[in-house]
Amino acid sequence: MTRSLLSAAAATAAVLATLAAGPGPQAQTVVARPKACNTDGAPAQLHTTAAVHLRAGRGTGHRSLTVLAKNTDFYADCWGATVTDKWWAYGVVESGPRNGRRGWVVGDHLATGYKHP
């Protein structure tokens, strides 16, 4: 009886681990929130001023997660600069078809304020 209980417990643990791992590779890529940015800049409500890549990290060397259209609302949690002093904002998309996605956007294509109610 102990062996069947252990077997059942192991099977249950395997199912729970699979569920906790989430969906398979077809799921959207999630960008982990950075532990810290290299600036003390306050969070800010912004919008894109041109079509711009939402990236997995600061800099064009990081992969593009998607392209955000001009006037997409973006809430920047923090700011950071690359070694070439290019400013980037990390945050969450707040409008359009990419609503809820997180990543980095170059500061050259961001302006303050909401564009969508």
Secondary structure as GFF3:
##gff-version 3
##sequence-region A 1 117
A	DSSP	alpha_helix	2	21	.	.	.	ID=ss1
A	DSSP	beta_strand	44	48	.	.	.	ID=ss2
A	DSSP	beta_strand	52	55	.	.	.	ID=ss3
A	DSSP	beta_strand	64	68	.	.	.	ID=ss4
A	DSSP	beta_strand	73	81	.	.	.	ID=ss5
A	DSSP	beta_strand	87	93	.	.	.	ID=ss6
A	DSSP	beta_strand	102	106	.	.	.	ID=ss7
A	DSSP	three_ten_helix	107	109	.	.	.	ID=ss8
A	DSSP	beta_strand	110	112	.	.	.	ID=ss9
###
